[in-house]
Amino acid sequence: MRTLVTLALFLTLYSAQGSAVNEAPRVIAVERLPWVSPPPVPGLRLAWVLGGEGQSGLYAIRVKLARGAIIPPHSHPDTRNSTVLSGTLYVGFGAHFDSTKLVAIPRGDVYVAPAGVPHYLLARDGDVVYQESGIGPTATRIVKAP
């Protein structure tokens, strides 16, 4: 009986959104977005796919790291979920870069960087493309060496 009630609720909600379901999808051509290369990280390019740094709500950032590029220890005020789209991304957690603590995140896998936790990234084996998402507003704070 419970399954039938759940199914009936789903069908009611689905049919109530009928006009929205039949609309054409919004396509975002990522290569046409404005890409930036923020200092001080050589080999880093990024583009905001959805939302923006100072905006409230869901955002997505596409990131390209050239082979050998390192993003130094940094943190964000929100939790970020990152999906590796190509290559293998190496991720470590802590306020200091330590190559012995790097974990390989291969294409298709996801890693989570909790809010406020310093982490660092390396494109060790070749170019890497990944996409981050979270709930804004957000920021990136580089961890200053003592």
Backbone as ProteinMPNN parsed JSONL, in Angstrom:
{"seq_chain_A": "MRTLVTLALFLTLYSAQGSAVNEAPRVIAVERLPWVSPPPVPGLRLAWVLGGEGQSGLYAIRVKLARGAIIPPHSHPDTRNSTVLSGTLYVGFGAHFDSTKLVAIPRGDVYVAPAGVPHYLLARDGDVVYQESGIGPTATRIVKAP", "coords_chain_A": {"N_chain_A": [[0.822, -1.191, 0.0], [1.929, 1.238, 0.825], [3.843, 1.643, -1.171], [2.189, 2.095, -3.374], [1.008, 4.513, -2.656], [3.259, 6.18, -2.624], [3.987, 6.014, -5.334], [1.706, 7.15, -6.507], [1.905, 9.762, -5.502], [4.306, 10.584, -6.714], [3.541, 10.477, -9.45], [1.551, 12.423, -9.468], [3.001, 14.754, -8.818], [4.779, 14.772, -10.987], [3.04, 15.048, -13.197], [1.981, 17.533, -12.594], [4.052, 19.173, -13.151], [4.191, 19.133, -15.827], [4.445, 21.021, -18.04], [6.957, 22.143, -17.555], [8.607, 19.927, -17.731], [8.582, 19.331, -20.429], [9.97, 21.357, -21.669], [12.732, 22.724, -23.578], [16.124, 21.817, -22.885], [18.458, 23.86, -21.073], [21.381, 24.683, -22.506], [24.791, 24.813, -21.807], [27.59, 25.928, -23.209], [30.606, 25.05, -22.45], [33.218, 25.652, -23.372], [32.839, 28.127, -24.468], [32.55, 29.839, -22.406], [33.771, 32.542, -20.294], [37.048, 32.077, -19.622], [39.479, 32.126, -17.05], [42.787, 32.749, -15.79], [43.83, 32.537, -12.844], [46.187, 34.272, -10.822], [48.099, 33.076, -8.12], [48.803, 30.743, -9.605], [50.367, 28.972, -11.871], [49.398, 27.319, -14.88], [46.767, 26.863, -14.287], [43.384, 27.09, -15.197], [40.113, 28.404, -15.163], [36.495, 28.389, -15.228], [33.348, 29.788, -14.517], [30.562, 27.883, -14.476], [27.942, 27.675, -13.562], [26.213, 30.006, -11.543], [28.13, 32.106, -9.287], [31.017, 33.439, -7.573], [30.267, 35.3, -5.505], [27.568, 34.892, -5.362], [24.461, 33.689, -4.024], [23.385, 30.33, -3.596], [23.361, 27.342, -5.703], [26.399, 26.504, -7.365], [28.734, 25.917, -10.053], [31.97, 25.133, -11.113], [34.245, 24.867, -13.724], [37.377, 23.408, -14.054], [40.686, 23.492, -15.269], [43.751, 21.925, -15.165], [47.085, 22.101, -15.988], [49.596, 19.671, -16.825], [51.701, 18.985, -14.12], [50.952, 21.226, -12.696], [50.3, 22.837, -9.61], [47.986, 23.438, -7.111], [48.198, 25.375, -4.391], [48.013, 24.813, -0.756], [44.789, 25.558, 0.412], [41.526, 26.824, 1.366], [37.908, 26.699, 1.535], [34.852, 28.443, 2.303], [32.61, 26.879, 2.133], [31.392, 23.5, 1.651], [32.842, 21.6, -0.924], [32.216, 19.659, -3.797], [33.902, 17.658, -5.998], [34.237, 16.476, -9.269], [36.183, 14.434, -11.226], [36.819, 14.859, -14.553], [38.579, 14.304, -16.639], [41.785, 12.746, -16.857], [43.957, 12.232, -13.976], [43.569, 13.4, -10.811], [45.464, 14.566, -8.086], [45.066, 14.754, -4.654], [45.522, 16.311, -1.527], [45.173, 16.73, 2.016], [45.536, 19.308, 4.4], [47.511, 21.951, 5.907], [49.971, 22.303, 4.782], [51.786, 21.541, 1.846], [52.27, 18.197, 1.076], [53.713, 15.696, -0.502], [53.641, 13.006, 0.115], [51.171, 12.538, 1.151], [49.302, 12.63, -0.815], [46.391, 11.651, -2.613], [45.205, 9.688, -5.22], [42.749, 10.642, -7.522], [40.921, 9.299, -9.846], [39.648, 9.666, -13.265], [36.186, 10.177, -13.422], [35.699, 9.718, -10.738], [34.844, 11.165, -7.506], [35.714, 13.681, -5.154], [35.415, 15.051, -1.863], [35.723, 18.176, -0.407], [35.617, 19.325, 2.688], [34.0, 22.16, 4.258], [36.096, 24.837, 5.165], [38.39, 23.254, 5.494], [41.775, 22.926, 4.887], [43.306, 22.112, 1.765], [45.131, 20.669, -1.021], [46.179, 20.46, -4.477], [47.315, 18.503, -7.277], [48.343, 18.058, -10.61], [49.749, 15.568, -11.532], [50.347, 13.425, -13.38], [49.566, 14.265, -15.894], [47.522, 16.48, -17.951], [44.557, 17.69, -16.32], [41.044, 17.765, -15.957], [38.409, 18.978, -14.092], [35.281, 19.31, -12.301], [33.847, 21.451, -9.978], [31.393, 21.781, -7.416], [29.073, 23.492, -5.291], [27.452, 25.294, -2.615], [26.865, 28.636, -2.736], [27.267, 31.938, -1.2], [30.789, 31.733, -2.026], [34.368, 31.299, -1.619], [37.944, 31.377, -2.105], [40.584, 30.709, -0.076], [43.895, 31.119, 0.259], [46.256, 29.283, 2.088], [48.481, 30.726, 4.216], [51.974, 30.382, 4.536], [53.747, 29.785, 7.597]], "CA_chain_A": [[0.0, 0.0, 0.0], [2.816, 2.399, 0.913], [4.446, 1.814, -2.487], [1.188, 2.691, -4.252], [0.862, 5.918, -2.259], [4.458, 6.858, -3.108], [3.875, 6.09, -6.792], [0.656, 8.126, -6.818], [2.457, 11.092, -5.213], [5.268, 10.876, -7.774], [2.828, 10.758, -10.699], [0.873, 13.707, -9.302], [4.007, 15.81, -8.937], [5.311, 14.741, -12.346], [2.063, 15.612, -14.124], [1.805, 18.953, -12.256], [5.165, 19.898, -13.756], [4.197, 18.726, -17.228], [4.971, 22.013, -18.973], [8.393, 22.316, -17.306], [9.293, 18.725, -18.172], [8.638, 19.314, -21.888], [10.765, 22.469, -22.192], [14.064, 22.379, -24.063], [17.143, 22.022, -21.855], [19.38, 24.992, -21.185], [22.702, 24.148, -22.816], [25.895, 25.727, -21.495], [28.788, 25.538, -23.96], [31.679, 25.358, -21.507], [34.367, 26.269, -24.051], [32.499, 29.515, -24.805], [32.527, 30.633, -21.174], [35.002, 33.299, -20.07], [38.041, 31.361, -18.827], [40.489, 32.989, -16.428], [43.973, 32.096, -15.228], [44.118, 33.338, -11.652], [47.486, 34.134, -10.187], [49.502, 32.794, -8.432], [48.909, 29.325, -9.938], [50.607, 28.703, -13.291], [48.805, 26.082, -15.368], [45.378, 26.775, -13.836], [42.352, 27.86, -15.893], [38.796, 28.052, -14.644], [35.327, 29.109, -15.73], [32.115, 29.583, -13.751], [29.539, 27.274, -15.321], [26.68, 28.098, -12.948], [26.399, 30.86, -10.372], [29.339, 32.909, -9.199], [31.639, 33.421, -6.252], [29.525, 36.067, -4.526], [26.126, 34.641, -5.477], [23.857, 32.648, -3.191], [22.815, 29.204, -4.32], [24.207, 26.339, -6.334], [27.35, 26.943, -8.384], [29.621, 24.911, -10.63], [33.185, 25.698, -11.697], [35.06, 23.927, -14.509], [38.785, 23.701, -13.784], [41.683, 22.788, -16.065], [45.104, 22.002, -14.623], [48.107, 21.567, -16.886], [50.521, 18.71, -16.205], [52.673, 19.561, -13.189], [50.395, 22.366, -11.958], [49.981, 22.624, -8.199], [47.186, 24.45, -6.41], [48.737, 25.293, -3.031], [47.015, 24.657, 0.304], [43.752, 26.587, 0.452], [40.252, 26.333, 1.892], [36.697, 27.377, 1.077], [33.892, 28.528, 3.401], [31.55, 25.903, 1.902], [31.832, 22.181, 1.196], [32.892, 21.466, -2.377], [32.234, 18.318, -4.371], [34.635, 17.758, -7.261], [34.202, 15.306, -10.13], [37.265, 14.445, -12.204], [36.279, 14.574, -15.886], [39.647, 13.671, -17.418], [43.06, 12.687, -16.154], [43.953, 11.81, -12.573], [43.869, 14.515, -9.916], [46.03, 14.16, -6.804], [44.543, 15.642, -3.624], [45.993, 16.111, -0.162], [44.548, 17.604, 2.996], [46.45, 19.861, 5.386], [47.933, 23.333, 5.675], [51.272, 22.29, 4.101], [51.857, 20.572, 0.755], [53.049, 17.015, 1.429], [53.502, 14.76, -1.604], [53.391, 11.656, 0.637], [49.768, 12.438, 1.574], [48.428, 12.771, -1.982], [45.512, 10.538, -2.969], [44.825, 9.757, -6.633], [41.322, 10.662, -7.833], [40.885, 9.073, -11.295], [38.502, 10.121, -14.066], [34.902, 9.621, -13.032], [35.526, 9.7, -9.292], [34.502, 12.42, -6.84], [36.225, 13.877, -3.796], [34.716, 16.1, -1.125], [36.555, 19.043, 0.435], [34.714, 19.942, 3.67], [34.13, 23.6, 4.506], [37.145, 25.284, 6.07], [39.507, 22.312, 5.602], [42.81, 23.176, 3.873], [43.651, 21.012, 0.866], [45.985, 21.068, -2.143], [45.933, 19.628, -5.655], [48.429, 18.339, -8.201], [48.132, 17.329, -11.865], [51.064, 14.934, -11.604], [50.587, 12.543, -14.522], [49.144, 14.873, -17.151], [46.465, 17.476, -17.802], [43.376, 17.25, -15.576], [39.857, 18.615, -15.991], [37.425, 18.567, -13.092], [34.228, 20.278, -12.054], [33.491, 21.604, -8.57], [30.091, 22.376, -7.136], [28.794, 23.767, -3.897], [26.41, 26.279, -2.373], [27.498, 29.924, -2.487], [28.518, 32.462, -1.734], [31.987, 30.97, -1.737], [35.64, 32.015, -1.771], [39.127, 30.561, -1.983], [41.542, 31.351, 0.824], [45.199, 30.467, 0.246], [46.84, 29.144, 3.427], [49.786, 31.393, 4.261], [53.012, 29.66, 5.255], [54.149, 30.519, 8.812]], "C_chain_A": [[0.866, 1.254, 0.0], [3.459, 2.701, -0.438], [3.468, 2.474, -3.446], [0.979, 4.169, -3.935], [2.048, 6.732, -2.764], [4.398, 7.043, -4.618], [2.835, 7.127, -7.195], [1.154, 9.553, -6.582], [3.435, 11.507, -6.302], [4.553, 11.264, -9.067], [2.085, 12.086, -10.634], [1.858, 14.857, -9.474], [4.547, 15.909, -10.358], [4.324, 15.392, -13.321], [1.824, 17.09, -13.849], [2.903, 19.798, -12.879], [5.248, 19.643, -15.251], [4.797, 19.735, -18.172], [6.468, 22.205, -18.783], [9.183, 21.12, -17.83], [9.485, 18.737, -19.685], [9.446, 20.463, -22.485], [12.122, 21.969, -22.665], [15.085, 22.631, -22.958], [17.966, 23.276, -22.122], [20.772, 24.408, -21.379], [23.752, 25.215, -22.519], [27.123, 25.196, -22.221], [30.01, 25.978, -23.158], [32.859, 26.057, -22.186], [34.096, 27.72, -24.437], [32.431, 30.417, -23.574], [33.802, 31.452, -21.056], [35.934, 32.558, -19.105], [39.047, 32.354, -18.273], [41.632, 32.129, -15.917], [44.396, 32.884, -13.996], [45.54, 33.151, -11.161], [47.256, 33.649, -8.772], [49.731, 31.348, -8.852], [49.116, 29.144, -11.437], [49.984, 27.365, -13.69], [47.366, 25.872, -14.937], [44.494, 27.659, -14.7], [41.017, 27.442, -15.321], [37.715, 28.919, -15.256], [34.134, 28.77, -14.841], [31.055, 29.071, -14.72], [28.15, 27.712, -14.857], [27.0, 28.976, -11.751], [27.675, 31.676, -10.444], [29.807, 32.971, -7.758], [30.81, 34.134, -5.182], [28.029, 35.814, -4.52], [25.669, 33.549, -4.516], [23.32, 31.548, -4.084], [23.858, 28.298, -4.947], [25.157, 26.973, -7.347], [28.129, 25.739, -8.894], [30.766, 25.641, -11.312], [33.883, 24.595, -12.474], [36.506, 24.357, -14.356], [39.662, 22.844, -14.692], [43.045, 23.02, -15.423], [46.064, 21.367, -15.625], [49.005, 20.608, -16.111], [51.552, 19.437, -15.339], [52.138, 20.728, -12.37], [50.011, 21.949, -10.544], [49.106, 23.775, -7.723], [47.593, 24.322, -4.95], [47.639, 25.133, -1.98], [46.085, 25.868, 0.377], [42.498, 25.973, 1.06], [39.12, 27.167, 1.307], [35.718, 27.433, 2.245], [32.738, 27.522, 3.289], [32.157, 24.562, 1.505], [31.781, 22.139, -0.318], [32.977, 20.002, -2.764], [32.865, 18.43, -5.749], [34.63, 16.426, -7.996], [35.311, 15.429, -11.16], [36.695, 13.989, -13.545], [37.312, 13.94, -16.809], [40.948, 13.752, -16.64], [42.893, 12.107, -14.755], [44.4, 12.987, -11.736], [44.406, 13.949, -8.605], [45.652, 15.21, -5.771], [45.147, 15.273, -2.28], [45.296, 17.097, 0.756], [45.573, 18.026, 4.03], [46.902, 21.247, 4.975], [49.268, 23.436, 4.95], [51.252, 21.215, 3.018], [52.779, 19.436, 1.169], [52.754, 15.953, 0.371], [53.237, 13.334, -1.119], [51.939, 11.456, 1.06], [48.789, 12.576, 0.41], [47.644, 11.488, -2.253], [45.088, 10.739, -4.421], [43.303, 9.68, -6.778], [41.221, 10.504, -9.358], [39.615, 9.608, -11.94], [37.241, 9.394, -13.628], [34.652, 9.598, -11.539], [35.32, 11.106, -8.743], [35.244, 12.488, -5.517], [35.488, 15.057, -3.187], [35.725, 16.851, -0.272], [35.61, 19.743, 1.417], [35.011, 21.424, 3.87], [35.241, 23.873, 5.516], [38.358, 24.386, 6.19], [40.534, 22.593, 4.501], [43.106, 21.91, 3.059], [44.481, 21.568, -0.29], [45.837, 20.036, -3.249], [47.161, 19.597, -6.552], [47.965, 17.561, -9.429], [49.463, 16.657, -12.192], [51.32, 14.207, -12.919], [50.262, 13.146, -15.876], [48.074, 15.907, -16.874], [45.254, 16.857, -17.1], [42.26, 18.265, -15.787], [38.909, 18.076, -14.929], [36.398, 19.669, -12.906], [33.864, 20.252, -10.577], [32.101, 22.187, -8.458], [29.931, 22.555, -5.641], [27.654, 24.759, -3.803], [27.078, 27.576, -1.947], [26.677, 30.804, -1.57], [29.721, 31.648, -1.253], [33.217, 31.87, -1.878], [36.746, 30.974, -1.723], [40.137, 31.323, -1.15], [42.837, 30.53, 0.815], [45.742, 30.435, 1.673], [48.236, 29.753, 3.384], [50.775, 30.546, 5.067], [53.457, 30.469, 6.471], [55.48, 31.215, 8.656]], "O_chain_A": [[0.588, 2.212, -0.721], [3.608, 3.864, -0.814], [3.864, 3.32, -4.247], [0.793, 4.982, -4.841], [1.875, 7.84, -3.271], [4.725, 8.116, -5.124], [3.06, 7.901, -8.125], [0.861, 10.452, -7.371], [3.404, 12.647, -6.765], [4.909, 12.254, -9.706], [1.998, 12.798, -11.634], [1.58, 15.818, -10.191], [4.75, 17.009, -10.872], [4.721, 16.192, -14.168], [1.496, 17.837, -14.771], [2.719, 20.993, -13.11], [6.277, 19.912, -15.87], [5.59, 19.361, -19.036], [7.184, 22.41, -19.762], [10.302, 21.279, -18.318], [10.475, 18.193, -20.174], [9.591, 20.531, -23.705], [12.606, 20.929, -22.217], [14.924, 23.566, -22.174], [18.139, 23.689, -23.269], [21.281, 23.712, -20.501], [23.617, 26.368, -22.928], [27.637, 24.131, -21.88], [30.394, 27.147, -23.19], [33.437, 26.977, -21.607], [35.036, 28.468, -24.706], [32.27, 31.631, -23.702], [34.816, 31.098, -21.656], [35.636, 32.431, -17.917], [39.422, 33.312, -18.95], [41.466, 30.939, -15.648], [45.222, 33.791, -14.087], [46.045, 32.03, -11.087], [46.147, 33.862, -8.282], [50.757, 30.769, -8.494], [48.149, 29.158, -12.199], [50.036, 26.398, -12.93], [46.796, 24.812, -15.192], [44.801, 28.831, -14.917], [40.803, 26.266, -15.025], [37.97, 30.024, -15.734], [33.936, 27.616, -14.461], [30.697, 29.759, -15.676], [27.296, 28.072, -15.667], [27.959, 28.714, -11.025], [28.226, 31.905, -11.52], [29.077, 32.6, -6.838], [30.668, 33.623, -4.071], [27.295, 36.447, -3.761], [26.406, 32.604, -4.234], [22.857, 31.805, -5.195], [25.062, 28.464, -4.749], [24.768, 27.869, -8.095], [28.175, 24.688, -8.255], [30.559, 26.64, -12.002], [34.095, 23.504, -11.945], [36.828, 25.535, -14.511], [39.427, 21.648, -14.867], [43.442, 24.157, -15.17], [45.867, 20.23, -16.053], [49.153, 20.723, -14.895], [52.191, 20.389, -15.786], [52.804, 21.178, -11.438], [49.475, 20.865, -10.316], [49.445, 24.943, -7.911], [47.363, 23.283, -4.331], [46.459, 25.302, -2.289], [46.519, 27.02, 0.4], [42.415, 24.759, 1.245], [39.345, 28.198, 0.674], [35.748, 26.551, 3.104], [31.979, 27.338, 4.24], [33.308, 24.501, 1.073], [30.809, 22.582, -0.929], [33.7, 19.215, -2.154], [32.408, 19.216, -6.579], [34.97, 15.386, -7.432], [35.376, 16.418, -11.89], [36.161, 12.887, -13.666], [36.964, 13.13, -17.668], [41.184, 14.687, -15.875], [41.844, 11.569, -14.4], [45.495, 13.514, -11.933], [43.872, 12.974, -8.076], [45.881, 16.403, -5.972], [45.272, 14.098, -1.934], [44.879, 18.172, 0.326], [46.381, 17.217, 4.485], [46.702, 21.667, 3.835], [49.667, 24.527, 4.543], [50.759, 20.11, 3.244], [53.922, 19.665, 1.565], [51.666, 15.378, 0.353], [52.668, 12.531, -1.859], [51.518, 10.326, 1.303], [47.578, 12.632, 0.624], [48.175, 10.384, -2.135], [44.663, 11.828, -4.805], [42.656, 8.785, -6.235], [41.416, 11.476, -10.087], [38.645, 9.953, -11.264], [37.224, 8.172, -13.482], [33.505, 9.472, -11.11], [35.584, 12.1, -9.418], [35.391, 11.476, -4.832], [35.003, 15.942, -3.892], [36.484, 16.25, 0.488], [34.88, 20.655, 1.027], [36.139, 21.876, 3.673], [35.321, 23.238, 6.568], [39.286, 24.72, 6.927], [40.209, 22.511, 3.316], [43.148, 20.801, 3.591], [44.529, 22.778, -0.509], [45.429, 18.899, -3.011], [47.947, 20.544, -6.583], [47.286, 16.541, -9.312], [50.214, 17.139, -13.04], [52.39, 14.353, -13.51], [50.645, 12.59, -16.906], [47.748, 16.186, -15.721], [44.963, 15.671, -17.258], [42.5, 19.473, -15.796], [38.639, 16.876, -14.869], [36.616, 20.815, -13.302], [33.607, 19.196, -9.999], [31.679, 22.986, -9.294], [30.564, 21.869, -4.838], [26.972, 25.034, -4.79], [27.77, 27.624, -0.931], [25.547, 30.474, -1.208], [29.672, 30.975, -0.224], [33.107, 33.049, -2.213], [36.513, 29.826, -1.344], [40.502, 32.452, -1.48], [42.872, 29.398, 1.298], [45.695, 31.439, 2.383], [49.075, 29.329, 2.59], [50.447, 30.055, 6.147], [53.539, 31.696, 6.401], [55.948, 31.869, 9.589]]}, "name": "protein", "num_of_chains": 1, "seq": "MRTLVTLALFLTLYSAQGSAVNEAPRVIAVERLPWVSPPPVPGLRLAWVLGGEGQSGLYAIRVKLARGAIIPPHSHPDTRNSTVLSGTLYVGFGAHFDSTKLVAIPRGDVYVAPAGVPHYLLARDGDVVYQESGIGPTATRIVKAP"}
